[in-house]
Amino acid sequence: MSQPNQPFQALSLAYDLVEALSSVIPAVRKHDRHLADQLRRAAASVALNLAESTGNRDGNRRLRIETAFGSAQETKAALHIARCWAYVDAAAAQRAFELADRVAQMCWKLLR
């Protein structure tokens, strides 16, 4: 796919990520409300920054994509922690982790 459409693909995946977390976050919240909140905010940040990047140019666009990349990485870390501490079943969090990873990869490509 051409470069201009990649932000829209990444944004679509970010929305899928948020949806995939709708069942994971309540399970995390039962054990650790702070981690659940961090996970929710990080995932929302991915989508919001990618959406904002589509209305920006040059440096501001790059900054929004960099922030989305960092938030995708943060989402992955929070999911990994939740799995390590057995707050969620590994299979339950796997789809969200894979989506976050795909979004991070797309952001990385957009930044290079």
Secondary structure, 3 states (H helix, E strand, C coil): CCHHHHHHHHHHHHHHHHHHCCCHHHHHHCCCHHHHHHHHHHHHHHHHHHHHHCCCCHHHHHHHHHHHHHHHHHHHHHHHHHHHCCCCCHHHHHHHHHHHHHHHHHHHHHHC
